Amino acid sequence: SINNNKVHLVGNSVGGYLATILTHKHPQLISSLTLLNATPVWGLNLPGWDGKLPAPAVPKAIGRQMFNLIRNEDVIRQYLEAAYVRGEAFDGTFEDGFDGWGCIASSNADSKNGAATAGRGEPLGAKIRACTEGNGGHAAFASILWSAPASGISFYEALQQVPVDVLLLFGGDDPWCTEAVGKRMHVTLASRRDGAACRFVTLKNVGHCPNHEAPTAVAQVLMPWLDADDSEERRVVPLDSLSQIQEPWGEVVIREVSIEESESLGLVDRVVSSMVG
């Protein structure tokens, strides 16, 4: 989204990490930053290679073996089952596309009688697998494994230094980037002294990929944020005016988290969130 020659940058998962680093490096290009269950880690910083391609023989071989493992159809399915709350969001029950979500009507007797039933679209796992069929994926995967943190600083250091408005929009049932992780990000952003706005909204019954699992709810929260003119308006614009949204596979509950709640993070959640990044 473009506003006065600047962009509103939105990133999910590792894309949230990259969006944060990009904003840290080029804040003059960014109007606002939205993080959807951002992953605050990048690579393993393994010894023997800096991650710059082309890869040496040993990292290349290891990367190929591990890449072939994670792109296995059963592994992809297990990942999606963990990342999503509702299987109908990725198993092909509904067809997703630029025109939105639509139920796939079966051509059975029920459909002929006017009662359309859910059929089968292409499962998300098959689409992910198809994206791995080209050349170079294993080398890129190896590069990520060996690379050090981008920009030479940690995610939280970069986040604390970004001088733009930031919206945290998290699927509340993510098993990895949990609500506690979002609260840690919220507190980090609130400690800035540059006057930029920061808000934290959670979506209950949504997992790691809210933009895909709950697109209607994400749009409901994100559009008022993007339409706001400045930091002052982004601090107060209602982001949860509709507290419940119906997606094709179930209800999503929208809730804004106050900074007071984020600051009162319990000991266990503090420990767990510190282990992720």
C-alpha positions in Angstrom: 0.0 0.0 0.0 1.5 3.4 -1.0 1.0 6.6 0.9 2.9 9.8 -0.1 5.7 7.9 -1.8 6.0 5.6 1.2 4.7 2.1 1.6 2.7 0.3 4.3 4.7 -2.9 4.8 3.1 -6.1 6.0 4.9 -9.3 6.8 3.9 -12.8 8.1 6.1 -15.3 9.9 9.7 -15.0 8.5 8.3 -12.3 6.2 7.7 -10.3 9.4 11.3 -10.6 10.3 12.4 -9.5 6.9 9.9 -6.6 6.9 11.3 -5.4 10.3 14.9 -5.5 9.0 13.9 -3.6 5.8 12.1 -1.0 7.9 15.2 -0.7 10.2 17.5 -0.2 7.2 15.2 2.1 5.1 12.7 3.8 7.4 12.4 6.8 5.0 10.5 4.4 2.7 8.0 3.1 5.2 4.8 4.7 6.3 3.8 1.9 8.7 4.8 -1.7 9.6 2.3 -4.6 10.3 3.6 -7.8 11.7 1.5 -10.9 11.4 2.9 -13.5 13.8 6.4 -12.4 13.0 9.2 -14.9 13.6 11.9 -13.2 15.6 14.7 -15.5 14.5 16.6 -16.0 11.3 18.9 -18.9 10.5 21.2 -20.9 12.8 24.4 -19.0 12.2 26.2 -22.3 11.7 30.1 -22.2 11.5 32.1 -22.6 8.3 30.1 -20.4 5.9 28.6 -16.9 5.9 25.5 -18.0 3.9 26.4 -16.1 0.8 25.7 -18.1 -2.4 27.1 -20.1 -4.1 27.2 -22.6 -1.2 30.3 -24.7 -0.5 30.0 -28.5 -1.1 29.2 -29.6 2.5 26.5 -27.0 3.3 25.1 -27.5 -0.1 24.8 -31.3 0.4 23.3 -30.9 3.9 20.9 -28.2 2.6 19.7 -30.5 -0.2 19.0 -33.4 2.3 17.1 -31.2 4.7 15.2 -29.4 2.0 14.1 -32.7 0.5 13.0 -33.8 4.0 10.9 -30.7 4.8 9.2 -30.6 1.4 8.0 -34.1 1.8 4.2 -34.1 1.5 3.6 -35.7 4.9 5.9 -33.2 6.6 4.1 -30.3 4.9 0.8 -31.7 6.0 2.0 -32.1 9.6 3.3 -28.5 9.6 0.0 -27.2 8.3 -1.9 -29.1 10.9 0.2 -27.5 13.6 0.1 -24.0 12.0 -3.6 -23.8 11.3 -6.5 -24.1 13.8 -9.0 -25.2 11.2 -8.1 -27.8 8.6 -10.8 -26.5 6.2 -8.6 -23.5 5.7 -5.9 -25.5 3.9 -7.2 -28.9 3.0 -9.0 -27.9 -0.2 -12.5 -27.8 1.2 -12.6 -24.1 0.1 -10.9 -22.7 -3.0 -8.8 -19.6 -2.2 -7.8 -17.0 -4.8 -7.7 -13.3 -5.5 -11.5 -13.3 -5.7 -11.8 -14.5 -2.1 -12.9 -17.8 -0.6 -15.6 -19.9 -2.3 -17.1 -23.3 -1.5 -16.3 -25.9 -4.2 -19.7 -27.2 -5.3 -19.9 -30.9 -5.9 -21.5 -32.3 -9.1 -23.4 -34.9 -7.2 -27.1 -35.5 -6.7 -27.4 -33.0 -3.9 -26.0 -30.3 -6.2 -28.4 -31.3 -9.0 -31.2 -30.8 -6.5 -30.0 -27.3 -5.7 -28.1 -28.1 -2.5 -24.4 -27.3 -3.1 -22.1 -29.3 -0.9 -18.4 -28.7 -0.2 -16.2 -30.5 -2.7 -12.4 -30.6 -3.2 -10.2 -27.7 -4.3 -6.4 -28.0 -4.5 -5.0 -28.4 -1.0 -2.5 -25.8 0.2 0.1 -28.5 0.8 0.1 -29.4 -2.9 0.6 -25.8 -3.8 3.5 -25.5 -1.4 5.1 -28.7 -2.7 4.8 -27.4 -6.3 6.7 -24.3 -5.3 9.7 -26.4 -4.3 10.0 -28.2 -7.7 12.3 -25.6 -9.3 16.1 -25.4 -9.1 17.9 -23.6 -6.3 15.6 -24.1 -3.4 18.0 -26.4 -1.5 20.8 -23.8 -1.9 18.6 -21.0 -0.6 17.5 -23.2 2.3 21.1 -23.9 3.2 21.9 -20.2 3.1 19.2 -19.5 5.6 20.5 -22.2 7.9 24.1 -20.9 7.9 23.3 -17.1 7.8 23.8 -14.8 10.8 21.1 -12.4 11.8 20.4 -9.8 9.1 21.9 -6.4 9.7 24.2 -7.7 12.4 21.6 -7.0 15.2 18.9 -9.1 16.7 15.2 -8.8 15.7 14.3 -7.1 19.0 17.1 -4.6 18.7 15.9 -3.7 15.2 12.3 -3.6 16.3 13.1 -1.1 19.1 14.9 1.2 16.7 12.3 1.3 13.9 10.9 4.9 13.9 7.5 4.1 12.3 4.1 3.1 13.5 3.8 -0.6 14.1 0.7 -2.9 14.3 1.1 -6.3 15.8 -1.7 -8.6 14.4 -1.4 -12.1 15.8 -3.3 -15.3 15.4 -3.9 -16.1 19.1 -3.6 -19.9 18.7 -0.2 -20.0 17.1 1.9 -22.8 18.7 5.2 -21.1 17.9 4.9 -17.3 17.8 2.5 -17.2 20.7 0.6 -14.3 22.2 3.4 -14.1 24.8 5.9 -13.5 22.0 3.6 -10.7 20.6 3.4 -9.2 24.1 7.2 -9.0 24.3 7.2 -7.3 20.9 4.5 -4.9 22.2 6.5 -3.9 25.3 9.7 -3.5 23.1 7.8 -1.1 20.8 6.2 0.8 23.7 9.7 1.5 25.1 10.6 3.6 22.0 10.8 7.4 22.6 10.2 8.6 19.0 6.4 9.1 19.4 5.5 6.4 16.9 2.3 4.5 17.5 2.1 0.8 18.3 -1.0 -1.4 18.7 -1.4 -5.2 19.4 -4.5 -7.1 18.2 -5.1 -10.9 18.5 -7.4 -13.1 16.6 -8.8 -16.1 18.5 -9.3 -19.4 16.7 -6.5 -18.4 14.3 -3.0 -19.9 14.0 0.4 -18.9 12.5 -0.9 -17.5 9.1 -3.8 -15.2 9.9 -3.7 -13.5 6.5 -4.6 -16.9 5.0 -6.7 -18.5 7.7 -8.7 -15.4 8.6 -8.5 -12.9 5.7 -11.8 -11.2 6.5 -10.8 -10.6 10.1 -7.3 -9.4 9.1 -8.8 -6.9 6.6 -11.3 -5.7 9.2 -8.4 -4.8 11.5 -5.8 -3.7 8.9 -7.9 -1.4 6.7 -8.6 1.3 9.4 -4.9 1.2 10.3 -3.9 1.8 6.7 -6.5 4.5 6.2 -5.3 6.5 9.1 -3.4 9.7 8.2 -0.8 9.8 10.9 0.5 8.4 14.2 -2.0 10.3 16.3 -4.9 8.8 14.4 -3.4 5.3 14.4 -3.2 5.4 18.2 -7.0 5.8 18.5 -8.7 4.5 15.4 -10.9 1.5 16.4 -9.4 -1.7 15.2 -11.9 -4.1 16.8 -15.2 -2.3 16.1 -16.5 -5.7 15.0 -15.3 -8.1 17.7 -16.5 -11.3 15.9 -16.0 -12.2 12.2 -17.3 -15.2 10.4 -14.8 -16.9 8.1 -16.0 -19.7 5.9 -14.8 -22.4 8.4 -15.7 -20.7 11.7 -15.8 -17.7 13.9 -12.9 -15.4 14.7 -12.8 -13.2 17.8 -10.9 -9.9 17.5 -9.4 -8.5 20.7 -7.0 -5.6 21.3 -4.3 -6.1 24.0 -3.5 -3.2 26.2 0.1 -2.3 27.0 -0.7 -2.8 30.6 -1.7 -6.4 29.9 1.5 -7.0 27.8 3.7 -5.5 30.6 2.1 -7.9 33.1 3.4 -11.0 31.3 3.9 -13.9 33.8 7.2 -15.5 34.6 6.6 -18.6 32.5 5.5 -16.6 29.5 8.6 -14.3 29.9 10.9 -17.3 29.9 9.2 -18.9 26.9 9.0 -15.7 24.9 12.7 -15.0 25.6 13.6 -18.4 24.1 12.1 -17.4 20.7 14.6 -14.8 19.5 
